[in-house]
Amino acid sequence: QSALTQPPSASGSPGQSVTISCTGTSSDVGGYDYVSWYQQHPGKAPKLMIYDVSKRPSGVPDRFSGSKSGNTASLTVSGLQVEDEADYYCSSYAGSNNLLFGGGTKLTVL
Amino acid sequence: EVQLVESGGGLVQPGGSLRLSCAASGFTFINYAMNWVRQAPGKGLEWVSTITSAGNTYYADSVRGRFTISRDNSKNTLFLQMNSLRAEDTAVYYCAKRYGSVWYYFDYWGQGTLVTVSS
């Protein structure tokens, strides 16, 4: 199975909103509500930001939100802050005890 | 405080073997599925393997038949035995703890251990 498809880069100015897409197929993103998003700063381990498409773990600011339509999931970061600059990865359960990640999106805060 | 500390990485020749360990603390290890996720230099994340609290094991197609995940609940330690290593296995290997009720969300990660497969 192929990795999920994400744009390589995204950008926005402080205070703006930016949305990152994650496209899969009906066998993964479209077939299950088990999409998650991770934030990774350079040289650091990933951090879980969104799970079950749109839920936030405790401690994650509500500026981060997730959604899904068909085979595409999205992460929206509202009120961009400088510290949001990082790589973001989506992930989806793909059935048969298999998990897929996206290729990652580098978010730049201009 | 949850801590995950990987060890065992290093330089190995193609076709060789390596065993990674992940020492866990700060939570009831036996109750949680544990996972290995890797990241090739400058690349994205790739799920490698999972072992549930019941001992069920799952593998990515890219490593099935070559890698074996296991756990020692008495020592709170997760392992990954890697055989028949290939250049494309070169990556930082992270162990990660399950979040919530399903195995495919990860809330705590180790700092990673680098595996380099090269002659």
Interface residues (C-beta under 8 A of the other chain):
Chain A: Q1 A3 Y34 S36 Y38 Q40 A45 P46 K47 L48 Y51 P57 Y89 S91 Y93 N97 N98 L99 L100 F101 G102 G103 G104
Chain B: V37 K43 G44 L45 E46 W47 T50 Y58 A60 D61 Y94 Y99 G100 V102 Y104 Y105 F106 D107 W109 G110 Q111 G112
